[in-house]
């Protein structure tokens, strides 16, 4: 069975988050000259989680066991967001987190990412089975566009779903942008342009190879 655009997009997003996470795993990632690597991973992961909560979870809730699936997803997201905040705090010398061990923290993050990817892969497949092709394509586009305007920091103690969650995400996006500017924290716009604005959806829709795939042919 051919994967839907939503399934392809989620697979691509998961791979790119993992790609950004790889250099952040190294112990020297906390050095000032390398901090941007963790910042990039943190920002993109936070944006992906918020966008999925706003765009995917309303459709997940409509599945037969939707409420349970949403509860499970939000539980994982909150735990992952807490771990991302610990990671950033440790990197910048926050006294509350400096005693955390780098390897232990990353084992926790990797475990939560594994769970997250498994859930989203399953949810994406089930949603795709419920919707017509054009509706799946619109949902995919909405997800990718939502990531562009999602918060760039993790906010585990804010509302995550429903109208309260969407409002919180919009408010945090404005606050995060202000703090990013004040801290000189650079968010990888090239990364955003590649899988999203740079006609990624057209690659999913028409089956053309992504640029990174062409490089290996």
Secondary structure as the mmCIF struct_conf table of DSSP 4:
data_model
#
loop_
_struct_conf.conf_type_id
_struct_conf.id
_struct_conf.beg_label_comp_id
_struct_conf.beg_label_asym_id
_struct_conf.beg_label_seq_id
_struct_conf.end_label_comp_id
_struct_conf.end_label_asym_id
_struct_conf.end_label_seq_id
HELX_LH_PP_P HELX_LH_PP_P1 UNK A 2 UNK A 4
HELX_RH_AL_P HELX_RH_AL_P1 UNK A 5 UNK A 24
TURN_TY1_P TURN_TY1_P1 UNK A 25 UNK A 25
BEND BEND1 UNK A 26 UNK A 26
HELX_RH_3T_P HELX_RH_3T_P1 UNK A 27 UNK A 30
BEND BEND2 UNK A 31 UNK A 31
HELX_RH_3T_P HELX_RH_3T_P2 UNK A 32 UNK A 34
HELX_RH_AL_P HELX_RH_AL_P2 UNK A 35 UNK A 55
TURN_TY1_P TURN_TY1_P2 UNK A 56 UNK A 56
HELX_RH_AL_P HELX_RH_AL_P3 UNK A 57 UNK A 61
TURN_TY1_P TURN_TY1_P3 UNK A 62 UNK A 62
BEND BEND3 UNK A 63 UNK A 63
TURN_TY1_P TURN_TY1_P4 UNK A 64 UNK A 65
HELX_RH_AL_P HELX_RH_AL_P4 UNK A 66 UNK A 91
TURN_TY1_P TURN_TY1_P5 UNK A 92 UNK A 93
TURN_TY1_P TURN_TY1_P6 UNK A 95 UNK A 99
BEND BEND4 UNK A 100 UNK A 100
HELX_RH_AL_P HELX_RH_AL_P5 UNK A 102 UNK A 130
BEND BEND5 UNK A 131 UNK A 131
HELX_RH_AL_P HELX_RH_AL_P6 UNK A 133 UNK A 148
TURN_TY1_P TURN_TY1_P7 UNK A 149 UNK A 149
BEND BEND6 UNK A 150 UNK A 150
BEND BEND7 UNK A 152 UNK A 153
TURN_TY1_P TURN_TY1_P8 UNK A 156 UNK A 157
BEND BEND8 UNK A 158 UNK A 158
BEND BEND9 UNK A 161 UNK A 161
HELX_RH_AL_P HELX_RH_AL_P7 UNK A 162 UNK A 183
TURN_TY1_P TURN_TY1_P9 UNK A 184 UNK A 184
HELX_LH_PP_P HELX_LH_PP_P2 UNK A 185 UNK A 187
HELX_RH_AL_P HELX_RH_AL_P8 UNK A 189 UNK A 192
HELX_RH_PI_P HELX_RH_PI_P1 UNK A 193 UNK A 197
TURN_TY1_P TURN_TY1_P10 UNK A 198 UNK A 199
HELX_RH_AL_P HELX_RH_AL_P9 UNK A 200 UNK A 206
TURN_TY1_P TURN_TY1_P11 UNK A 207 UNK A 207
HELX_LH_PP_P HELX_LH_PP_P3 UNK A 208 UNK A 210
HELX_RH_AL_P HELX_RH_AL_P10 UNK A 211 UNK A 214
TURN_TY1_P TURN_TY1_P12 UNK A 215 UNK A 216
#
